[in-house]
Amino acid sequence: MTSRRSFLQAAAGGPIALPEFQPRSMLRVAEHPIRRAKFPVIDVHTHIFGLGRKIEPAGLARISAWLDECNVETALNLTGGSSATLPEIKKWTAPFGKKFLTAAEPAWARANEPGFPQWQADELAKCKRAGAQGLKVLKTLGLYLRDKGALVKVDDRRFDPMWEAAGALGLPVFIHTADPAAFFTPTDRFNERYEELQNHPDWSFYGKDFPSKIALLEARNRVIARHPKTKFVGLHVANYPEDLEMVSQWLARHRNLNVEIGARLGELGRQPRAARRFFETFQDRILFGTDATPDGKAFPQQDLKPEMFRCYFRFLETEDENFDYSPAAVPPQGRWRIYGIALPDGILKKVYRENATRVLYHV
């Protein structure tokens, strides 16, 4: 006798693997795709240069055209900037005016050398003279950088001169600490990012000698508290979009902290009422960012093309329901859809451009 399970499998054409599952929603809901942002945008979180990437003039021209198409007037490149590389980057970007800006990065390879604290502070001053518009701190600090085999803590005192120099120079610190909460839990059937971690097992920070996510974020917050004259931008909604109440407490406590929303539509958009309240409450301290890269094959939710930007515009500008947070065929971070929060024009203008203008002193 054929079991009900086998009958159902046969009727459906047999079982399929999870990566092959691409359900089509049967909901009939209003759709209001946004092709172009309602107001001019400054994207404070892109990776056009750096990370082994060098964009030639033809590539920059193509990216510039995409940005114009979406009403993105400026893209801040956060990686690849040092006193040695900034002059070349500036040469490449000069023909585009203020379309492309670049931040500096710490020289982590020298972090364990004697005299590094003062050297890095002096290097940051050189970077500003060369055109740097901020300082980008990758998750290298806290999750990869080691000294004598041990992970270096985010609030290690050796970096105090660097944080102080950034404040004195008027350079905001764009800091990425930790990663999605699911990356700190076992990669098992309960993990909401199971597919993503199966595709990128090296993104898991569960076990070994990695600190907990909360420990990392608390160390970052101690740095922010210790340097009140330095402006910090917590990337990816201060790296805790899964708990907007907690982020709200941080913003209330640390007046020198701002946040940006890059690559976190998947979290914000599935809690639209809480997200809307969050934007209303902290409308002066939330910046627009995407974490965009020109090589979207590896990161489809961050592909620096108009389709990616339009997901953000739709989330921020409409009340649409049950739509994709990424233009990828299969949602890359988790199998859920998002809902728009329809911000009023006054808040949209702040998030899209005005808050970035305030934080980036030289725009």
C-alpha positions in Angstrom: 0.0 0.0 0.0 1.4 3.4 -1.0 2.0 5.7 1.9 0.5 9.2 1.9 4.0 10.7 2.1 5.2 8.9 -1.0 2.0 9.6 -2.9 2.4 13.3 -2.2 6.0 13.2 -3.4 5.0 11.4 -6.5 2.1 13.8 -7.2 4.5 16.8 -6.9 7.1 15.2 -9.1 9.4 14.0 -6.3 11.2 15.7 -3.4 13.4 18.8 -4.2 16.4 20.1 -2.5 16.0 23.3 -0.5 18.2 25.4 -2.9 15.8 24.5 -5.7 12.7 25.7 -3.8 11.5 29.0 -5.3 7.9 29.5 -4.2 5.7 32.0 -6.0 3.5 34.0 -3.7 -0.3 33.6 -4.3 -1.0 36.9 -2.5 -2.5 39.7 -4.6 -1.2 42.9 -3.0 -0.6 46.4 -4.2 2.8 47.0 -5.8 4.5 50.4 -6.1 8.0 49.8 -7.4 10.2 52.9 -7.0 12.7 53.4 -9.8 14.3 56.6 -8.5 14.6 57.9 -5.0 12.1 60.7 -4.2 14.9 62.9 -3.0 18.7 63.0 -3.6 20.6 60.3 -1.8 24.1 60.0 -0.2 25.1 56.3 0.2 27.6 56.2 3.0 28.4 52.5 2.7 29.9 51.2 -0.5 32.9 49.2 -1.5 33.9 50.4 -4.9 37.6 50.3 -4.3 39.7 48.1 -1.9 39.2 44.5 -0.9 41.4 43.6 -3.8 39.2 45.6 -6.2 40.4 48.3 -8.7 37.8 50.0 -10.8 39.0 51.5 -14.1 37.5 54.8 -15.5 35.0 52.9 -17.8 33.8 51.0 -14.8 33.4 54.1 -12.7 31.5 55.8 -15.6 29.0 52.9 -15.7 28.6 53.0 -11.9 28.1 56.8 -12.0 25.4 56.4 -14.6 23.6 53.8 -12.4 23.8 56.1 -9.4 22.4 59.0 -11.5 19.5 56.8 -12.7 18.6 56.2 -9.0 19.1 59.8 -7.8 22.2 58.8 -5.7 24.3 61.9 -5.8 27.3 60.6 -3.8 28.7 57.2 -2.9 31.2 56.9 0.0 33.7 54.1 -0.6 34.8 52.8 2.8 37.6 50.5 1.8 41.1 50.7 0.3 42.1 54.1 1.6 45.5 54.9 3.0 47.9 57.8 2.5 49.6 55.6 -0.2 46.4 54.7 -2.1 44.2 57.8 -1.7 46.0 59.9 -4.3 45.5 57.3 -7.0 41.8 56.8 -5.9 41.3 60.6 -6.0 42.9 60.7 -9.5 40.4 58.0 -10.7 37.4 59.7 -9.2 38.2 63.4 -9.9 36.4 63.5 -13.2 33.1 62.7 -11.4 33.2 65.6 -8.9 31.6 64.6 -5.6 30.0 61.5 -7.0 32.6 59.3 -5.2 34.2 59.9 -1.8 36.6 57.6 0.0 37.4 56.8 3.7 40.6 55.6 5.2 41.3 52.2 6.9 43.6 51.4 9.8 46.8 49.5 8.9 46.0 46.4 10.9 49.1 44.6 9.6 51.1 47.0 11.7 48.9 46.9 14.8 51.4 44.7 16.8 54.4 46.8 16.0 56.0 49.1 18.6 54.8 52.7 18.2 51.7 51.8 16.2 49.3 53.9 18.2 51.0 57.2 17.4 51.9 56.1 13.9 48.3 55.3 13.1 47.1 58.7 14.5 49.7 60.4 12.3 48.7 58.3 9.3 45.1 59.3 9.7 46.1 63.0 9.5 47.9 62.2 6.3 44.8 60.4 5.0 42.7 63.5 5.7 45.1 65.7 3.8 44.9 63.2 0.9 41.1 63.5 0.8 39.8 60.9 3.2 36.2 61.6 4.4 36.1 59.1 7.3 37.7 56.1 9.0 36.3 52.6 8.3 36.9 49.9 10.9 36.1 46.4 9.6 35.1 43.5 11.7 38.8 42.6 11.5 39.0 44.2 14.9 37.4 41.8 17.3 37.1 38.7 15.0 40.3 38.4 13.0 43.1 40.6 14.3 45.3 38.6 16.7 48.3 39.4 19.0 50.4 36.4 20.0 47.6 34.1 18.9 44.8 35.8 20.9 42.1 37.9 19.4 42.6 41.6 20.0 39.6 43.2 21.8 37.7 46.0 20.2 38.3 48.3 23.2 42.0 47.6 23.3 43.6 50.8 24.7 46.3 50.8 22.0 43.8 52.2 19.6 42.7 55.1 21.8 45.0 57.6 19.9 43.4 56.5 16.6 39.9 57.1 17.9 40.9 60.5 19.4 42.7 61.5 16.2 39.5 60.8 14.1 37.5 63.1 16.4 40.1 65.8 16.3 40.3 65.6 12.5 36.6 65.7 12.1 36.5 62.2 10.5 33.5 60.1 11.4 34.3 56.4 12.3 32.3 53.9 10.3 32.5 50.8 12.4 31.4 47.2 11.7 31.5 45.1 14.8 30.2 41.5 14.9 27.8 40.1 12.3 24.2 38.9 12.1 23.1 37.2 15.3 22.6 33.9 13.4 26.3 33.7 12.6 27.0 33.3 16.3 24.7 30.3 16.8 25.1 26.7 15.6 24.5 26.1 11.9 21.7 23.7 12.4 18.0 23.3 11.5 17.1 26.1 13.9 19.4 28.7 12.2 17.4 31.2 10.1 20.4 31.8 7.9 21.2 28.1 7.4 21.4 28.3 3.6 23.6 31.4 3.7 26.0 29.7 6.2 26.0 26.5 4.1 27.1 28.6 1.2 29.7 30.5 3.3 30.7 28.3 6.2 33.6 30.7 7.0 31.0 33.3 8.0 30.2 31.4 11.2 31.6 32.7 14.4 30.1 30.0 16.6 32.5 28.3 19.0 36.3 28.3 18.8 37.6 31.3 20.7 35.2 33.9 19.2 33.6 36.2 21.7 29.8 36.3 21.8 28.0 38.9 19.6 26.9 40.9 22.7 30.5 40.9 24.1 31.8 42.4 20.9 29.1 45.0 20.8 29.6 45.9 24.4 33.3 46.4 23.8 32.5 48.7 20.8 30.1 50.7 23.0 32.9 51.2 25.6 35.0 52.7 22.9 32.1 55.0 21.8 31.6 56.1 25.5 35.4 56.7 26.0 35.6 59.1 23.0 32.6 61.4 23.2 34.1 63.9 20.8 34.4 61.4 18.0 31.4 60.7 15.8 30.7 57.0 15.2 28.4 55.4 12.6 27.4 51.9 13.6 27.2 50.1 10.3 24.3 47.6 9.6 22.0 49.3 12.2 24.9 49.2 14.7 25.1 45.5 13.9 22.0 44.6 15.9 18.9 45.1 13.7 17.5 42.0 15.2 16.9 44.0 18.4 15.9 47.6 17.6 15.0 48.2 21.3 18.6 47.5 22.2 19.9 49.8 19.5 17.5 52.5 20.7 19.0 52.2 24.1 22.5 52.7 22.7 21.5 55.7 20.7 19.8 57.3 23.7 22.9 56.6 25.8 25.6 57.7 23.3 24.9 61.0 21.6 28.0 60.6 19.3 26.5 57.4 17.8 24.7 57.3 14.5 23.6 54.2 12.5 23.2 53.2 8.8 21.1 50.5 7.3 23.3 48.8 4.7 22.4 45.2 3.8 19.8 44.9 6.6 16.5 45.3 4.8 15.9 41.6 5.5 15.8 42.5 9.3 14.2 45.9 9.2 11.5 45.0 6.6 10.1 42.0 8.5 9.4 44.2 11.6 7.9 47.2 9.8 6.0 48.7 12.7 9.0 48.6 15.0 11.2 49.9 12.2 8.9 52.8 11.4 8.9 53.8 15.1 12.7 53.5 15.2 13.1 55.8 12.2 10.6 58.3 13.6 12.4 58.4 17.0 15.9 58.6 15.6 15.2 60.4 12.3 18.2 62.7 12.8 20.7 59.8 13.3 19.9 57.2 10.7 21.9 57.3 7.5 21.3 55.7 4.1 23.7 52.9 3.2 23.7 49.8 1.1 27.1 48.0 1.5 27.1 48.0 -2.3 29.8 46.3 -4.2 30.3 46.0 -8.0 30.7 42.2 -7.8 27.2 41.2 -6.9 27.7 37.5 -7.8 29.1 36.9 -4.4 26.8 39.3 -2.6 23.5 39.5 -4.6 21.8 41.6 -1.9 24.6 44.2 -2.3 25.0 44.3 -6.1 25.8 47.9 -7.1 23.1 48.1 -9.7 19.8 50.0 -9.9 17.7 47.0 -8.9 19.4 46.8 -5.6 18.9 50.4 -4.7 15.2 50.2 -5.7 14.6 47.6 -2.9 15.7 50.3 -0.4 13.6 53.0 -2.0 10.5 50.7 -2.0 11.0 49.9 1.7 11.5 53.5 2.8 8.9 55.2 0.6 5.9 52.8 0.2 3.5 50.7 2.3 3.9 47.7 -0.1 3.6 44.3 1.5 5.3 41.0 1.0 8.1 42.0 -1.5 11.7 40.9 -1.9 14.5 42.6 0.0 17.0 41.6 -2.8 16.8 41.4 -6.6 18.3 37.9 -6.3 16.2 34.9 -7.5 16.5 33.3 -4.1 16.7 35.6 -1.0 20.4 35.4 0.0 20.1 36.0 3.7 16.9 34.1 4.6 13.6 32.9 3.0 11.3 35.7 4.0 9.9 38.9 2.5 9.6 42.4 3.7 7.1 45.3 4.2 7.5 49.0 3.5 7.4 51.7 6.2 6.3 54.7 4.0 8.4 57.4 5.8 7.1 61.0 5.5 9.0 63.4 3.3 10.7 65.2 6.2 12.2 62.0 7.5 13.1 60.7 4.1 15.1 63.8 3.3 17.0 63.3 6.5 17.7 59.6 6.0 18.5 60.0 2.3 20.9 63.0 2.5 20.7 65.5 5.3 22.0 63.3 8.1 25.0 62.2 6.0 25.7 65.8 5.2 25.9 66.6 8.9 28.1 63.5 9.7 30.4 63.9 6.7 31.8 67.3 7.5 33.2 67.9 4.0 30.4 67.0 1.7 
